[in-house]
Amino acid sequence: MNKLLILPVALACTGAIASTNTPITGSVESKCVIQTDTDGVYGNPTADNLSTYPADGGVKPVIRYDIVTANAYKALISYPTSFSASPTLEDTVTWTGGVTLTQSSEAGMSAFEDNKVEYNNTVEFDLTLAGSAWFSVDSEADYGYDKAFPAGTYSAMVTAECIAQ
């Protein structure tokens, strides 16, 4: 008889189980920091050309990557393919450019330049060593076929990203 009284009590207890979901949160800060060291300036060596080359009166933009954790990130740097601001242009602009490692805090970072991958207007570097690396960007815009750029202010943007691998 005691066994018959215990069974309903045991069944009643199993239906009353309490549960909860408890969140766990956290934040991750990048161990790769990007800074602009030098703003770029377009020189205008001929009426139909804008260039960041110093020989053309330009200044190449320089971007510094501070890499805290080696082998965790890759750098993607893209030279411009359009103006972010300019006078109205009636013809096409042909863009060329490039990205080069110009200085580093570690001698072994020269491998960044040797192993870079270029596609479209983007250059990719595997950041395999910790330290600081400076990249300069070439940008050149040619207007139409021997057409002069209209007078005004021209701006273009370099895009620099640090992608976790």
ZAVO-655973 format. One record per residue: residue in one letter; y, z, x of N, C-alpha, C, O, CB in turn. Coordinates in steps of 0.2 Angstrom, whole numbers, plus 2048, in hexadecimal, padded with zeros to 3 digits. Glycine has a CB too. Example, Ala and Ser with C-alpha at 12.3 -4.5 7.8 and 13.67 -1.06 7.14 Angstrom:
BEGIN
A7E48278427EA82783E7F08278427EF82A8477EA82D839 S7F58238407FB8248448008278408068288437FD81D846 
***
This chain:
BEGIN
M7FA80080480080080080680080480B7FD8038008067FB N80680480A80C80480E80D7FD8118137FB81280B809814 K8087F98138097F381580C7EE8108107EA8128027F0817 L80B7EF80A80E7EB8058167EC8048197E880380B7EC7FE L8187F280681F7F48068227F280C8287F080B81F7FC805 I81F7F18118227EF8188247E88188297E581A81E7F181E L81F7E48158207DC8158267DA81282A7D681581A7D9812 P8287DC80C82E7DA8098347DC80D8397D880D82F7DC801 V8347E281083A7E481483B7E081A8407DE81C8397EC816 A8357DE81D8357DA8238387D382183B7D082582E7D9826 L8367D081C8387CA81A83F7CA8188437C581A8347C7814 A8427CF8158497CF81384D7D081A8537CD81A84A7D680F C84B7D381F84E7D482584F7CD8298547CC82C84B7D982A T84A7C982984A7C282C84F7BE8298527B982D8437BF82C G8517BE8238567BA82085D7BC8228617B88208557B9819 A85E7C18248657C48268677C482D86A7C882F8657CB823 I8647BF8318667BE83886D7BB83886F7B68358617B983C A8717BF83C8787BD83E8797B88448757B984887D7C383E S87D7B384487E7AF84A8857AD84A8897AE84687A7A9849 T8877AB85088E7A985288E7A48578897A385B8927AF854 N8937A085789479B85D89A79E86189F79F85E89579485A T89979E86789E7A186B8A179C87089D79987489C7A786F P8A779A8708A97948758AA79787C8AB79D87D8B0792872 I8A97928808AB7938878B078E8898AE7888888A479388C T8B579088C8BA78B88E8BC78B8958BB7908988C178B88A G8BF7868988C178689F8C57808A08C677C89C8BB7868A4 S8C97808A58CD77A8A78CC7788AE8CA77D8B38D577C8A6 V8CC7728B08CB76F8B68D276C8B98D57688B58C576A8B6 E8D476E8BE8DA76B8C18D77668C78D37678CA8DF7708C5 S8DB7608C78D975B8CC8D975E8D38DE7618D58DD7558CB K8D575C8D78D575E8DE8D87588E28D67578E88CE7608E1 C8DC7538DF8DF74D8E18E674D8DE8E774D8D88DA7478E0 V8EB74D8E38F274D8E18F57478E38F47458E98F57548E3 I8F97448DF8FC73E8E090473F8E09067428DB8FA7388DB Q90773D8E690F73E8E69127378E890F7338EC9107438EB T9187358E691B7308E891F7328EE9247378EE92072D8E3 D91E72F8F49227318FA92872D8FB92D72F8FD91E731900 T9287268F992D7228FA92D71D8F492871A8F292D71E901 D93371D8F19347188EB9357118EE9387108F393A71A8E7 G93270C8EB9327058ED9397028EB93C7048E692D7018EA V93B6FD8EF9416F98ED9406F28EE93D6F08F39476FC8F2 Y9426EE8E99416E78EA9476E48EE94D6E58EC9406E38E3 G9456E08F394A6DC8F794A6D58F39456D48F09496DB8FE N94F6D18F49506CB8F19526C68F69576C38F79566CB8EB P94C6C48FB94E6BF9009506B88FE9536B59029486BF905 T94D6B68F994F6AF8F69506B08EF94E6B58EC9496AA8F8 A9546AB8EC9566AC8E59506AD8E09506B08DB95A6A68E3 D94A6AA8E29446AA8DE93F6B08E09396AF8DD9416A48DD N9406B48E493B6B98E793E6C08E79446C18E99396B78EE L93A6C58E593B6CC8E59356CF8E99306CD8E893C6D08DE S9376D38EE9316D58F39336DC8F69396DE8F79316D08F9 T92D6E08F692E6E78F992D6E690192E6EC9049296EB8F6 Y92C6E090492B6E090B9326E290F9376DF90D9296D990D P9326E69149386E891793B6E291A9426E191A9366ED91D A9386DD91D93B6D791F93F6D391A9436CF91C9356D2922 D93D6D49149416D190E9466D590B9496D490693C6CF909 G9486DB90E94D6E090C94A6E590794E6E89049526DC909 G9436E59069406EA90293E6F090593E6F190B93B6E68FE V93B6F49019386FB9039326FB8FF9326FB8F993D701902 K92C6FC9039266FD9009257048FD9277099019206FC905 P9237058F792270C8F591C70F8F891770B8FA92070B8ED V91C7158F99177198FD91471F8F89187238F691971C904 I90E71F8F890B7248F39067288F79027268FB9077208ED R90772F8F79037338FB8FD7378F68FF7398F19077398FE Y8F77368F88F273A8F58F07408F98EE73F8FF8EB7358F4 D8F07468F68EE74C8F98E774D8F68E674F8F18F37528F8 I8E274D8FB8DB74D8F88D87548FA8D77559008D67478FB V8D77588F68D475F8F78CD75F8F88CA7628FC8D67648F1 T8C975B8F48C275B8F48C07548F58C174F8F28BF75D8ED A8BC7538FB8BA74D8FD8B474A8F98B174E8F68B874D905 N8B37448F98AE7418F58AE7428ED8A87418EA8A77438F8 A8B37448EB8B37468E48B87418E08B77418D98B674D8E3 Y8BC73D8E38C17398E08C17328E38BF7318E98C873C8E0 K8C472D8DF8C67278E28CD7258E08CF7278DA8C17218E0 A8D07228E48D77208E38D77198E08D47158E38DC7218E9 L8DB7188DA8DC7118D88E47108D88E87148D58DA7118D0 I8E670B8DC8ED70A8DC8EE7038DA8EB6FE8DD8F070B8E4 S8F37018D68F46FB8D38FB6F98D49006FC8D38F26FA8CC Y8FC6F38D79036F08D89056ED8D29016EB8CE9036EB8DE P90B6EC8D190E6E98CA90C6E28C990B6DE8CE9156EA8CA T90B6E18C390A6DA8C090F6D88BB90F6D38B79036D98BE S9146DC8BA9196DB8B591F6E08B791E6E58BA9176DC8AE F9256DE8B492B6E28B592B6E78AF9296E68A99316DE8B5 S92D6EE8B192D6F38AB9346F28A89366F48A392C6FA8AE A9396EF8AC9406EE8AA9436E88AE9426E88B49456F48AA S9466E38AA9496DE8AE94D6DA8A994D6DB8A39436D98B1 P9526D68AB9556D18A69506CD8A394A6CC8A595B6CD8AA T9526C989E94E6C489A94C6BF89F9506BC8A29516C2894 L9456BE8A09436B88A49406B38A093C6B489B93D6BB8A9 E9426AD8A19406A789D93A6A38A093769F89D9466A289D D9386A58A69326A28AA92D6A78AC92E6AD8AB93569D8B0 T9286A58AF9226A98B19246AC8B89286A98BC91C6A58B1 V9216B28B99226B68BF91B6B68C29166B88BF9256BD8BE T91A6B48C89146B48CC9146BA8D09186BB8D49126AE8D0 W90F6BF8D090F6C58D39096C58D99046C38D790D6CB8CE T90B6C88DE9066C98E49076D08E690D6D38E59066C48E9 G9036D38EA9046DA8EC8FD6DC8F08F96D88F19056DF8E7 G8FE6E28F28F86E58F68F96ED8F78FF6EF8F68F76E28FC V8F46F08F98F56F78FA8F16F99018EC6F69028F26FC8F4 T8F56FD9058F26FE90C8F370590D8F870890C8F66FA911 L8ED7089108EE70F9138F270E9198F170B91E8E7712915 T8F87129198FC71191F8FD7189238FF71792990371091C Q8FA71D9218FB7239258F57289228F472891C902727925 S8F372D9268EE7329238EE7389288F073792E8E772F923 S8EC73D9258EB7449298E574492D8E57489318EC749924 E8E074092B8DA74092F8D87399318D973492E8D474392A A8D67399388D573293B8CF72F9378CF7289368D2733942 G8CA7329348C572F9318C772C92A8C37289278C073492F M8CD72D9288CF72A9228D07229238D271F91E8D572D91F S8D07209298D171992A8CC7159268CC70F9248D1717931 A8C67189258C17159218C371491A8C070F9178BB71A921 F8C87179178CA7169108CC70E9108CB70B90C8D071A90F E8D070C9158D37069168CD7019178CD6FB9148D870591B D8C970291B8C36FE91D8BE6FD9178BC6F79168BF701922 N8BE7029128B970190D8BC7009068B97019018B570790C K8C36FE9068C66FD8FF8C36F78FC8C16F38FF8CE6FD901 V8C46F88F58C26F38F18C86F08ED8CB6F48EA8BC6F58EC E8C96E98ED8CF6E68EA8CC6E28E48C86DE8E58D36E28EF Y8CF6E38DE8CE6DF8D88D46DE8D48D86E38D38C86E18D4 N8D66D88D18DC6D78CD8E26DA8D18E36D78D78DB6DB8C6 N8E66DE8CF8EB6E18D28EA6E88D48EF6EC8D68F26E08CE T8E46EA8D58E26F18D68DE6F28DD8DA6ED8DE8DE6F48D0 V8DF6F78E08DB6F88E68D86FF8E68DC7048E48E06F88ED E8D27008E78CE7068E68CC7098ED8CA7058F18C87058E2 F8CD70F8EE8CB7138F48C77188F28C971C8EE8D27158F8 D8C17198F68BD71F8F58C07258F98C17248FF8B671E8F7 L8C272A8F78C57308FA8BF7348FD8BE73A8FA8CA7348F6 T8BC7329028B77369058B873B90A8B473F90C8B2731909 L8BF73C90C8C17429108C674690D8CB7439098C373F917 A8C774C90E8CC75090C8D274F9108D174E9168CA75890B G8D875090E8DE74F9128E374B90E8E374B9088DD74C919 S8E87499118EE74590E8ED73D9118EC73C9178F5748910 A8EE73990C8EE73290E8F472E90A8F67309058E772E90B W8F872A90E8FE72790C8FC71F90B8F971C910904728911 F8FD71D9058FC7169049037129029077148FE8F77158FE S90470C90590A70890490870290090270090090D70690A V90C7008FB90B6FB8F79106F58F89166F68F890C6FE8EF D90D6EF8F89116E98F99116E68F290C6E68EE90D6E48FE S9176E48F09186E18E991D6DB8EA9226DC8ED91B6E68E4 E91B6D58E891F6CF8E891F6CB8E291A6CA8DF91D6CB8EE A9256C98DF9266C68D99296BF8DB92F6BF8DD9296CA8D4 D9266B98D99296B38D992B6B08D29266B08CE9256AE8DE Y9316AE8D19336AB8CB9336A48CA9356A08CE93A6AE8C9 G92F6A28C592F69B8C392D6968C992A6988CE9356998C0 Y9306908C992F68B8CE93668A8D193A6868CE92C6858CC D93868E8D693E68E8D994468F8D594968C8D593F6878DC K9436948D09486968CC94B69D8CE9476A18D19456978C4 A95169E8CD9546A48CF9536AA8CA9546A88C495C6A38D1 F9526B08CD9516B58C89586B68C595D6B68C994F6BC8CC P9596B88BF95F6BA8BC9626C08BF95E6C48C195F6BA8B4 A9686C18C096B6C78C296A6CD8BE9696CC8B89736C68C3 G9696D38C19676D98BD9636DD8C19616DC8C79646D78B6 T9606E28BE95C6E78C19556E68BF9536E58B995E6EF8BF Y9516E68C49496E58C39466EC8C59476EE8CA9476DF8C7 S9416EE8C193D6F38C29356F18C19346EE8BC93F6FA8BE A9316F48C592A6F38C49266FA8C69296FE8CA9276ED8C8 M9206FB8C391D7018C59167008C89126FC8C791B7058BE V9157048CD90F7058D190B70A8CD90E70F8CB9107078D8 T9057098CB90070E8C88FC7118CD8F870D8D18FC70B8C2 A8FC7188CE8F771B8D38F37208CF8F67248CB8FB71E8D8 E8ED7208CF8E87248CC8E37288D08E17258D68E57218C6 C8E172D8CF8DB7318D28D67328CD8D77368C88DE7388D5 I8D072F8CE8CB72F8C98C57338CC8C37328D18C87278C8 A8C37388C88BD73C8CA8B77388CA8B67348C58BC7428C5 Q8B37398CF8AD7358CF8A77398CD8A17378CD8AB7328D7 
***
